[in-house]
Amino acid sequence: MTPDAEEPADRLRIDLWLWWARFARSRSLAQELVGKGRVRVNRDKVKTPGRRVGVGDVVTVAAHRQVRVVRILALPDRRGSATVARGLYEDLSPPPDEAGAPGDDA
């Protein structure tokens, strides 16, 4: 068996998680995000797509002209619908209207 087939139930490769959570349209695009340095786990830049993640890890993804910060809530066993994917994480990113300059009280 290959290492991918023997994934521990409590850890998953970051490229698979990004794809299954629908942050990337394909696994190869998820690997490309990692390769370009656009993914962090718990504030550490991810250097390889084989980096393992688990429930509770905080993932930062910089793509499509926005930065998303999410906490992993679940590790799936396959790619599901967009609704299922949304249940895999808690979005910690501030809403766009709160991203303004501090002290902007009108």
A tleap script that builds the chain and sets N, CA, C and O, in Angstrom:
source leaprc.protein.ff14SB
mol = sequence {
  NMET THR PRO ASP ALA GLU GLU PRO ALA ASP
  ARG LEU ARG ILE ASP LEU TRP LEU TRP TRP
  ALA ARG PHE ALA ARG SER ARG SER LEU ALA
  GLN GLU LEU VAL GLY LYS GLY ARG VAL ARG
  VAL ASN ARG ASP LYS VAL LYS THR PRO GLY
  ARG ARG VAL GLY VAL GLY ASP VAL VAL THR
  VAL ALA ALA HIE ARG GLN VAL ARG VAL VAL
  ARG ILE LEU ALA LEU PRO ASP ARG ARG GLY
  SER ALA THR VAL ALA ARG GLY LEU TYR GLU
  ASP LEU SER PRO PRO PRO ASP GLU ALA GLY
  ALA PRO GLY ASP ASP CALA
}
set mol.1.N position { 0.839 -1.197 0.000 }
set mol.1.CA position { 0.000 0.000 0.000 }
set mol.1.C position { 0.873 1.247 0.000 }
set mol.1.O position { 1.983 1.237 0.532 }
set mol.2.N position { 0.376 2.301 -0.589 }
set mol.2.CA position { 1.106 3.563 -0.621 }
set mol.2.C position { 0.876 4.318 0.684 }
set mol.2.O position { -0.095 4.037 1.386 }
set mol.3.N position { 1.740 5.266 1.025 }
set mol.3.CA position { 1.537 6.049 2.244 }
set mol.3.C position { 0.197 6.776 2.258 }
set mol.3.O position { -0.406 6.919 3.322 }
set mol.4.N position { -0.295 7.249 1.084 }
set mol.4.CA position { -1.584 7.935 1.043 }
set mol.4.C position { -2.713 7.023 1.487 }
set mol.4.O position { -3.668 7.480 2.115 }
set mol.5.N position { -2.616 5.737 1.168 }
set mol.5.CA position { -3.672 4.801 1.505 }
set mol.5.C position { -3.670 4.452 2.992 }
set mol.5.O position { -4.653 3.917 3.506 }
set mol.6.N position { -2.576 4.751 3.679 }
set mol.6.CA position { -2.467 4.411 5.088 }
set mol.6.C position { -2.508 5.644 5.974 }
set mol.6.O position { -1.821 5.693 6.994 }
set mol.7.N position { -3.301 6.641 5.602 }
set mol.7.CA position { -3.412 7.864 6.385 }
set mol.7.C position { -3.948 7.557 7.780 }
set mol.7.O position { -4.946 6.847 7.905 }
set mol.8.N position { -3.314 8.072 8.832 }
set mol.8.CA position { -3.895 7.928 10.163 }
set mol.8.C position { -5.228 8.680 10.206 }
set mol.8.O position { -5.376 9.716 9.558 }
set mol.9.N position { -6.178 8.172 10.951 }
set mol.9.CA position { -7.514 8.759 10.996 }
set mol.9.C position { -7.520 10.164 11.594 }
set mol.9.O position { -8.421 10.951 11.303 }
set mol.10.N position { -6.525 10.492 12.428 }
set mol.10.CA position { -6.525 11.795 13.076 }
set mol.10.C position { -5.650 12.831 12.372 }
set mol.10.O position { -5.540 13.959 12.854 }
set mol.11.N position { -5.030 12.484 11.256 }
set mol.11.CA position { -4.180 13.411 10.489 }
set mol.11.C position { -4.453 13.204 9.010 }
set mol.11.O position { -4.828 12.108 8.592 }
set mol.12.N position { -4.267 14.260 8.208 }
set mol.12.CA position { -4.509 14.199 6.773 }
set mol.12.C position { -3.533 15.143 6.081 }
set mol.12.O position { -3.174 16.183 6.633 }
set mol.13.N position { -3.108 14.786 4.887 }
set mol.13.CA position { -2.221 15.668 4.113 }
set mol.13.C position { -2.929 16.995 3.856 }
set mol.13.O position { -4.133 17.017 3.601 }
set mol.14.N position { -2.186 18.102 3.923 }
set mol.14.CA position { -2.777 19.424 3.718 }
set mol.14.C position { -3.335 19.573 2.307 }
set mol.14.O position { -4.369 20.217 2.130 }
set mol.15.N position { -2.680 18.995 1.293 }
set mol.15.CA position { -3.209 19.139 -0.066 }
set mol.15.C position { -4.564 18.439 -0.207 }
set mol.15.O position { -5.460 18.956 -0.875 }
set mol.16.N position { -4.716 17.282 0.409 }
set mol.16.CA position { -6.012 16.604 0.372 }
set mol.16.C position { -7.067 17.410 1.113 }
set mol.16.O position { -8.185 17.572 0.625 }
set mol.17.N position { -6.716 17.915 2.291 }
set mol.17.CA position { -7.704 18.677 3.061 }
set mol.17.C position { -8.150 19.928 2.295 }
set mol.17.O position { -9.341 20.238 2.252 }
set mol.18.N position { -7.199 20.643 1.694 }
set mol.18.CA position { -7.551 21.848 0.928 }
set mol.18.C position { -8.483 21.512 -0.235 }
set mol.18.O position { -9.419 22.258 -0.521 }
set mol.19.N position { -8.226 20.402 -0.894 }
set mol.19.CA position { -9.062 19.995 -2.016 }
set mol.19.C position { -10.438 19.564 -1.519 }
set mol.19.O position { -11.455 20.009 -2.050 }
set mol.20.N position { -10.478 18.710 -0.514 }
set mol.20.CA position { -11.750 18.207 -0.014 }
set mol.20.C position { -12.576 19.297 0.654 }
set mol.20.O position { -13.805 19.220 0.649 }
set mol.21.N position { -11.931 20.316 1.231 }
set mol.21.CA position { -12.645 21.433 1.845 }
set mol.21.C position { -12.977 22.520 0.812 }
set mol.21.O position { -13.544 23.560 1.148 }
set mol.22.N position { -12.617 22.262 -0.435 }
set mol.22.CA position { -12.936 23.116 -1.575 }
set mol.22.C position { -12.248 24.482 -1.557 }
set mol.22.O position { -12.826 25.485 -1.975 }
set mol.23.N position { -11.020 24.504 -1.071 }
set mol.23.CA position { -10.177 25.689 -1.201 }
set mol.23.C position { -9.424 25.648 -2.523 }
set mol.23.O position { -8.850 26.650 -2.948 }
set mol.24.N position { -9.427 24.481 -3.173 }
set mol.24.CA position { -8.804 24.305 -4.484 }
set mol.24.C position { -9.701 23.382 -5.313 }
set mol.24.O position { -10.336 22.476 -4.773 }
set mol.25.N position { -9.747 23.617 -6.623 }
set mol.25.CA position { -10.603 22.820 -7.504 }
set mol.25.C position { -10.058 21.423 -7.779 }
set mol.25.O position { -10.805 20.532 -8.183 }
set mol.26.N position { -8.761 21.231 -7.561 }
set mol.26.CA position { -8.159 19.916 -7.777 }
set mol.26.C position { -7.022 19.738 -6.778 }
set mol.26.O position { -6.551 20.698 -6.168 }
set mol.27.N position { -6.598 18.499 -6.627 }
set mol.27.CA position { -5.490 18.236 -5.722 }
set mol.27.C position { -4.209 18.865 -6.246 }
set mol.27.O position { -3.396 19.356 -5.463 }
set mol.28.N position { -4.019 18.855 -7.562 }
set mol.28.CA position { -2.810 19.466 -8.120 }
set mol.28.C position { -2.796 20.977 -7.875 }
set mol.28.O position { -1.731 21.551 -7.650 }
set mol.29.N position { -3.954 21.624 -7.916 }
set mol.29.CA position { -4.005 23.063 -7.606 }
set mol.29.C position { -3.742 23.306 -6.124 }
set mol.29.O position { -3.134 24.313 -5.761 }
set mol.30.N position { -4.191 22.399 -5.268 }
set mol.30.CA position { -3.886 22.504 -3.836 }
set mol.30.C position { -2.383 22.371 -3.612 }
set mol.30.O position { -1.803 23.101 -2.808 }
set mol.31.N position { -1.755 21.438 -4.322 }
set mol.31.CA position { -0.312 21.268 -4.212 }
set mol.31.C position { 0.418 22.514 -4.713 }
set mol.31.O position { 1.449 22.899 -4.163 }
set mol.32.N position { -0.120 23.136 -5.750 }
set mol.32.CA position { 0.469 24.365 -6.285 }
set mol.32.C position { 0.382 25.502 -5.264 }
set mol.32.O position { 1.338 26.261 -5.106 }
set mol.33.N position { -0.752 25.627 -4.572 }
set mol.33.CA position { -0.881 26.650 -3.524 }
set mol.33.C position { 0.207 26.474 -2.472 }
set mol.33.O position { 0.839 27.443 -2.052 }
set mol.34.N position { 0.421 25.235 -2.051 }
set mol.34.CA position { 1.455 24.946 -1.061 }
set mol.34.C position { 2.832 25.282 -1.633 }
set mol.34.O position { 3.642 25.929 -0.970 }
set mol.35.N position { 3.091 24.844 -2.858 }
set mol.35.CA position { 4.385 25.079 -3.488 }
set mol.35.C position { 4.725 26.544 -3.654 }
set mol.35.O position { 5.897 26.917 -3.627 }
set mol.36.N position { 3.707 27.384 -3.827 }
set mol.36.CA position { 3.931 28.823 -3.979 }
set mol.36.C position { 3.998 29.559 -2.641 }
set mol.36.O position { 4.129 30.782 -2.604 }
set mol.37.N position { 3.908 28.802 -1.537 }
set mol.37.CA position { 4.025 29.426 -0.218 }
set mol.37.C position { 2.781 30.161 0.229 }
set mol.37.O position { 2.874 31.086 1.037 }
set mol.38.N position { 1.627 29.781 -0.269 }
set mol.38.CA position { 0.383 30.494 0.056 }
set mol.38.C position { -0.441 29.826 1.145 }
set mol.38.O position { -1.590 30.201 1.375 }
set mol.39.N position { 0.143 28.834 1.818 }
set mol.39.CA position { -0.579 28.109 2.862 }
set mol.39.C position { 0.266 28.078 4.134 }
set mol.39.O position { 1.467 27.813 4.093 }
set mol.40.N position { -0.386 28.353 5.257 }
set mol.40.CA position { 0.254 28.253 6.564 }
set mol.40.C position { -0.604 27.376 7.464 }
set mol.40.O position { -1.830 27.362 7.350 }
set mol.41.N position { 0.045 26.653 8.349 }
set mol.41.CA position { -0.651 25.864 9.359 }
set mol.41.C position { -0.109 26.306 10.709 }
set mol.41.O position { 1.090 26.209 10.972 }
set mol.42.N position { -0.998 26.789 11.555 }
set mol.42.CA position { -0.611 27.286 12.880 }
set mol.42.C position { 0.529 28.310 12.769 }
set mol.42.O position { 1.496 28.272 13.530 }
set mol.43.N position { 0.390 29.217 11.810 }
set mol.43.CA position { 1.320 30.324 11.539 }
set mol.43.C position { 2.625 29.922 10.867 }
set mol.43.O position { 3.425 30.791 10.519 }
set mol.44.N position { 2.862 28.625 10.674 }
set mol.44.CA position { 4.090 28.164 10.025 }
set mol.44.C position { 3.827 27.929 8.541 }
set mol.44.O position { 2.860 27.264 8.171 }
set mol.45.N position { 4.697 28.483 7.694 }
set mol.45.CA position { 4.549 28.283 6.257 }
set mol.45.C position { 4.722 26.807 5.927 }
set mol.45.O position { 5.673 26.170 6.378 }
set mol.46.N position { 3.802 26.272 5.141 }
set mol.46.CA position { 3.866 24.872 4.744 }
set mol.46.C position { 4.804 24.771 3.555 }
set mol.46.O position { 4.667 25.513 2.582 }
set mol.47.N position { 5.764 23.846 3.635 }
set mol.47.CA position { 6.769 23.712 2.583 }
set mol.47.C position { 6.496 22.553 1.645 }
set mol.47.O position { 6.965 22.556 0.507 }
set mol.48.N position { 5.734 21.548 2.109 }
set mol.48.CA position { 5.439 20.390 1.265 }
set mol.48.C position { 3.960 20.032 1.362 }
set mol.48.O position { 3.355 20.205 2.420 }
set mol.49.N position { 3.367 19.535 0.272 }
set mol.49.CA position { 1.953 19.164 0.302 }
set mol.49.C position { 1.669 17.961 1.189 }
set mol.49.O position { 0.509 17.658 1.467 }
set mol.50.N position { 2.708 17.275 1.634 }
set mol.50.CA position { 2.532 16.122 2.503 }
set mol.50.C position { 2.417 16.479 3.978 }
set mol.50.O position { 2.280 15.597 4.825 }
set mol.51.N position { 2.473 17.774 4.285 }
set mol.51.CA position { 2.351 18.221 5.689 }
set mol.51.C position { 1.031 17.734 6.254 }
set mol.51.O position { -0.016 17.919 5.634 }
set mol.52.N position { 1.070 17.115 7.422 }
set mol.52.CA position { -0.135 16.565 8.047 }
set mol.52.C position { -0.853 17.632 8.872 }
set mol.52.O position { -0.218 18.447 9.541 }
set mol.53.N position { -2.184 17.615 8.812 }
set mol.53.CA position { -3.007 18.514 9.616 }
set mol.53.C position { -4.034 17.679 10.369 }
set mol.53.O position { -4.334 16.544 9.998 }
set mol.54.N position { -4.560 18.267 11.430 }
set mol.54.CA position { -5.563 17.575 12.226 }
set mol.54.C position { -6.599 18.553 12.751 }
set mol.54.O position { -6.493 19.763 12.554 }
set mol.55.N position { -7.598 18.006 13.419 }
set mol.55.CA position { -8.651 18.818 14.010 }
set mol.55.C position { -8.023 19.792 15.004 }
set mol.55.O position { -7.190 19.408 15.825 }
set mol.56.N position { -8.435 21.058 14.916 }
set mol.56.CA position { -7.917 22.100 15.794 }
set mol.56.C position { -6.821 22.949 15.171 }
set mol.56.O position { -6.548 24.049 15.652 }
set mol.57.N position { -6.184 22.459 14.106 }
set mol.57.CA position { -5.157 23.250 13.432 }
set mol.57.C position { -5.795 24.462 12.761 }
set mol.57.O position { -6.927 24.390 12.283 }
set mol.58.N position { -5.065 25.574 12.727 }
set mol.58.CA position { -5.520 26.784 12.052 }
set mol.58.C position { -4.770 26.891 10.729 }
set mol.58.O position { -3.539 26.894 10.697 }
set mol.59.N position { -5.529 26.980 9.636 }
set mol.59.CA position { -4.970 27.020 8.287 }
set mol.59.C position { -5.225 28.401 7.697 }
set mol.59.O position { -6.346 28.908 7.747 }
set mol.60.N position { -4.186 29.001 7.143 }
set mol.60.CA position { -4.301 30.283 6.450 }
set mol.60.C position { -3.998 30.038 4.983 }
set mol.60.O position { -2.966 29.462 4.640 }
set mol.61.N position { -4.914 30.483 4.110 }
set mol.61.CA position { -4.757 30.292 2.668 }
set mol.61.C position { -4.871 31.654 2.000 }
set mol.61.O position { -5.867 32.354 2.178 }
set mol.62.N position { -3.855 32.030 1.234 }
set mol.62.CA position { -3.873 33.269 0.471 }
set mol.62.C position { -4.065 32.901 -0.996 }
set mol.62.O position { -3.142 32.421 -1.655 }
set mol.63.N position { -5.270 33.132 -1.493 }
set mol.63.CA position { -5.584 32.806 -2.885 }
set mol.63.C position { -6.735 33.660 -3.368 }
set mol.63.O position { -7.561 34.119 -2.579 }
set mol.64.N position { -6.780 33.867 -4.659 }
set mol.64.CA position { -7.878 34.609 -5.288 }
set mol.64.C position { -8.057 36.000 -4.671 }
set mol.64.O position { -9.177 36.454 -4.439 }
set mol.65.N position { -6.934 36.658 -4.415 }
set mol.65.CA position { -6.906 38.028 -3.893 }
set mol.65.C position { -7.569 38.183 -2.527 }
set mol.65.O position { -8.050 39.264 -2.186 }
set mol.66.N position { -7.592 37.113 -1.752 }
set mol.66.CA position { -8.092 37.208 -0.390 }
set mol.66.C position { -7.351 36.216 0.493 }
set mol.66.O position { -6.769 35.245 0.010 }
set mol.67.N position { -7.381 36.474 1.780 }
set mol.67.CA position { -6.747 35.596 2.750 }
set mol.67.C position { -7.850 35.008 3.612 }
set mol.67.O position { -8.667 35.735 4.178 }
set mol.68.N position { -7.865 33.683 3.706 }
set mol.68.CA position { -8.851 32.984 4.539 }
set mol.68.C position { -8.117 32.334 5.693 }
set mol.68.O position { -7.077 31.704 5.502 }
set mol.69.N position { -8.655 32.485 6.881 }
set mol.69.CA position { -8.117 31.845 8.076 }
set mol.69.C position { -9.224 30.956 8.624 }
set mol.69.O position { -10.318 31.429 8.929 }
set mol.70.N position { -8.932 29.664 8.746 }
set mol.70.CA position { -9.955 28.718 9.200 }
set mol.70.C position { -9.364 27.753 10.230 }
set mol.70.O position { -8.169 27.460 10.218 }
set mol.71.N position { -10.223 27.274 11.110 }
set mol.71.CA position { -9.844 26.230 12.067 }
set mol.71.C position { -10.477 24.930 11.596 }
set mol.71.O position { -11.676 24.880 11.320 }
set mol.72.N position { -9.673 23.880 11.504 }
set mol.72.CA position { -10.167 22.582 11.050 }
set mol.72.C position { -11.051 21.968 12.135 }
set mol.72.O position { -10.640 21.819 13.286 }
set mol.73.N position { -12.278 21.614 11.737 }
set mol.73.CA position { -13.230 20.979 12.647 }
set mol.73.C position { -13.354 19.485 12.408 }
set mol.73.O position { -13.699 18.735 13.321 }
set mol.74.N position { -13.072 19.043 11.174 }
set mol.74.CA position { -13.235 17.633 10.839 }
set mol.74.C position { -12.315 17.249 9.695 }
set mol.74.O position { -11.931 18.080 8.872 }
set mol.75.N position { -11.971 15.972 9.663 }
set mol.75.CA position { -11.181 15.405 8.576 }
set mol.75.C position { -12.078 14.422 7.835 }
set mol.75.O position { -12.480 13.408 8.407 }
set mol.76.N position { -12.398 14.698 6.586 }
set mol.76.CA position { -13.288 13.815 5.836 }
set mol.76.C position { -12.549 12.573 5.341 }
set mol.76.O position { -11.325 12.485 5.439 }
set mol.77.N position { -13.301 11.627 4.814 }
set mol.77.CA position { -12.669 10.462 4.202 }
set mol.77.C position { -12.786 10.501 2.687 }
set mol.77.O position { -12.284 9.617 1.993 }
set mol.78.N position { -13.459 11.545 2.173 }
set mol.78.CA position { -13.564 11.749 0.734 }
set mol.78.C position { -14.067 13.170 0.481 }
set mol.78.O position { -14.460 13.869 1.415 }
set mol.79.N position { -14.055 13.591 -0.776 }
set mol.79.CA position { -14.545 14.918 -1.152 }
set mol.79.C position { -16.055 14.864 -1.295 }
set mol.79.O position { -16.581 14.010 -2.010 }
set mol.80.N position { -16.751 15.756 -0.632 }
set mol.80.CA position { -18.203 15.792 -0.677 }
set mol.80.C position { -18.710 17.074 -1.311 }
set mol.80.O position { -17.965 17.783 -1.988 }
set mol.81.N position { -19.965 17.361 -1.090 }
set mol.81.CA position { -20.593 18.564 -1.644 }
set mol.81.C position { -20.035 19.816 -0.969 }
set mol.81.O position { -19.316 19.734 0.028 }
set mol.82.N position { -20.377 20.963 -1.526 }
set mol.82.CA position { -19.937 22.232 -0.949 }
set mol.82.C position { -20.500 22.406 0.459 }
set mol.82.O position { -19.833 22.961 1.332 }
set mol.83.N position { -21.712 21.939 0.678 }
set mol.83.CA position { -22.325 22.034 2.006 }
set mol.83.C position { -21.548 21.192 3.009 }
set mol.83.O position { -21.287 21.638 4.126 }
set mol.84.N position { -21.183 19.990 2.620 }
set mol.84.CA position { -20.381 19.119 3.485 }
set mol.84.C position { -19.020 19.755 3.729 }
set mol.84.O position { -18.530 19.746 4.858 }
set mol.85.N position { -18.406 20.303 2.691 }
set mol.85.CA position { -17.089 20.929 2.810 }
set mol.85.C position { -17.123 22.088 3.806 }
set mol.85.O position { -16.175 22.269 4.570 }
set mol.86.N position { -18.194 22.869 3.811 }
set mol.86.CA position { -18.302 24.021 4.714 }
set mol.86.C position { -18.315 23.581 6.179 }
set mol.86.O position { -17.925 24.354 7.054 }
set mol.87.N position { -18.753 22.369 6.454 }
set mol.87.CA position { -18.771 21.853 7.811 }
set mol.87.C position { -17.425 21.340 8.298 }
set mol.87.O position { -17.300 20.930 9.452 }
set mol.88.N position { -16.420 21.356 7.436 }
set mol.88.CA position { -15.096 20.861 7.809 }
set mol.88.C position { -14.265 21.895 8.557 }
set mol.88.O position { -13.237 21.560 9.147 }
set mol.89.N position { -14.709 23.162 8.535 }
set mol.89.CA position { -13.904 24.218 9.147 }
set mol.89.C position { -14.774 25.326 9.714 }
set mol.89.O position { -15.943 25.477 9.356 }
set mol.90.N position { -14.172 26.091 10.603 }
set mol.90.CA position { -14.776 27.297 11.164 }
set mol.90.C position { -14.001 28.466 10.576 }
set mol.90.O position { -12.777 28.522 10.696 }
set mol.91.N position { -14.698 29.396 9.944 }
set mol.91.CA position { -14.039 30.539 9.316 }
set mol.91.C position { -13.691 31.574 10.382 }
set mol.91.O position { -14.579 32.104 11.050 }
set mol.92.N position { -12.416 31.857 10.539 }
set mol.92.CA position { -11.937 32.834 11.510 }
set mol.92.C position { -11.586 34.169 10.862 }
set mol.92.O position { -11.165 35.099 11.549 }
set mol.93.N position { -11.754 34.269 9.556 }
set mol.93.CA position { -11.417 35.491 8.827 }
set mol.93.C position { -12.385 36.600 9.223 }
set mol.93.O position { -13.583 36.358 9.370 }
set mol.94.N position { -11.866 37.822 9.395 }
set mol.94.CA position { -12.774 38.927 9.708 }
set mol.94.C position { -13.640 39.255 8.491 }
set mol.94.O position { -13.177 39.142 7.356 }
set mol.95.N position { -14.887 39.658 8.717 }
set mol.95.CA position { -15.728 40.080 7.590 }
set mol.95.C position { -15.068 41.256 6.869 }
set mol.95.O position { -14.345 42.027 7.502 }
set mol.96.N position { -15.297 41.414 5.560 }
set mol.96.CA position { -14.644 42.483 4.795 }
set mol.96.C position { -14.865 43.875 5.370 }
set mol.96.O position { -13.962 44.707 5.283 }
set mol.97.N position { -16.030 44.167 5.955 }
set mol.97.CA position { -16.284 45.517 6.468 }
set mol.97.C position { -15.526 45.771 7.770 }
set mol.97.O position { -15.365 46.929 8.154 }
set mol.98.N position { -15.053 44.727 8.466 }
set mol.98.CA position { -14.272 44.917 9.682 }
set mol.98.C position { -12.780 44.996 9.409 }
set mol.98.O position { -11.993 45.223 10.328 }
set mol.99.N position { -12.382 44.812 8.156 }
set mol.99.CA position { -10.963 44.808 7.819 }
set mol.99.C position { -10.416 46.216 7.596 }
set mol.99.O position { -9.260 46.365 7.201 }
set mol.100.N position { -11.215 47.242 7.838 }
set mol.100.CA position { -10.777 48.629 7.647 }
set mol.100.C position { -9.740 49.042 8.660 }
set mol.100.O position { -9.309 48.244 9.492 }
set mol.101.N position { -9.344 50.292 8.584 }
set mol.101.CA position { -8.314 50.813 9.474 }
set mol.101.C position { -8.833 50.881 10.913 }
set mol.101.O position { -10.003 51.191 11.138 }
set mol.102.N position { -7.973 50.593 11.877 }
set mol.102.CA position { -8.397 50.693 13.283 }
set mol.102.C position { -8.742 52.134 13.627 }
set mol.102.O position { -8.098 53.071 13.154 }
set mol.103.N position { -9.751 52.293 14.444 }
set mol.103.CA position { -10.142 53.621 14.870 }
set mol.103.C position { -11.048 54.339 13.898 }
set mol.103.O position { -11.303 55.531 14.068 }
set mol.104.N position { -11.541 53.651 12.884 }
set mol.104.CA position { -12.455 54.278 11.919 }
set mol.104.C position { -13.863 54.312 12.508 }
set mol.104.O position { -14.701 53.485 12.148 }
set mol.105.N position { -14.124 55.224 13.379 }
set mol.105.CA position { -15.455 55.382 13.952 }
set mol.105.C position { -16.125 56.563 13.284 }
set mol.105.O position { -15.679 57.703 13.416 }
set mol.106.N position { -17.182 56.287 12.577 }
set mol.106.CA position { -17.850 57.384 11.862 }
set mol.106.C position { -19.066 57.859 12.583 }
set mol.106.O position { -19.742 58.776 12.117 }
savepdb mol mol.pdb
quit
